[in-house]
Amino acid sequence: MVSSTLSRKHMNKSLPAWTQQDDAEYNRLATEMNEDSKTQFTLFTFSITASTAILGFLTSTAVASNAILLPGLPHGSFFLVPLIVLLPTSMLILNRARTRNRKAAYIIVNFDYKRLCAEGITNQTSLEEVRRSTFLPWETALHILDRTNPKVNRYVHLAPSLKYMAICYFVVEILCAALALYMTRQDSLYTLIGLGMAIAFVVIPVYRYRIKALVELKGSISIQGYVEQWLKLKYGTVDNAPMKYLSQWIQEFNPQEQQDVVRP
């Protein structure tokens, strides 16, 4: 047992060592990731609360039906006011999610790797051995151990909070557009068609952007996707990466080859 431990320590001499600078940067990134999550939640709660308050005000007063503030506009146009808040904040939340994934991937490839080396793994250690390790750093434990458990769904998925945020945004935005069109039925048919086209002109590009971002957050810019990109950028291909357990993880998880390597 002692000789085995000494042998592992000897093998790890050529592997990266954990330093005080690593400790400081790791703590900084962990703090930033926590702040990213808090910012997402703050943006979400602010936008949904503000939007529902505006809708409640419009539906409970004469503003929506009579358009007394700006008589020249269609009757239902005031119901589109919440979109001014909802659309930009939703894109900011997606951008925060992307940023957080990049940081998590960097922690897995750099800092968690060094921590595992300090605990006795080598570049030849397999993924199964890493899974059985009694010491696993947080990000590695979450993404390599839990999310590749054969008993659960292995495929990349959105964080539950992000999924529920997307659903809430969709419901409130559809409600705003539906109320706007419903109230505008009091005007002429041309006004109704014009408002519908205006909504489509603004909303459709934003929806396309967000749907694309959500798909990418499950693929090329997921944590797993960014880990693959880091390894490819540094070693050319995932197979050339010296960390056997990371190479096996990428190949096992959901081996979709990225045709275009996006620089993290």
Helices and strands as residue ranges (DSSP letters): H 2-11, G 12-14, H 20-60, H 63-66, G 77-80, H 83-106, I 107-112, H 113-118, H 127-131, H 138-140, I 141-146, H 160-184, H 189-216, H 223-235, H 244-253
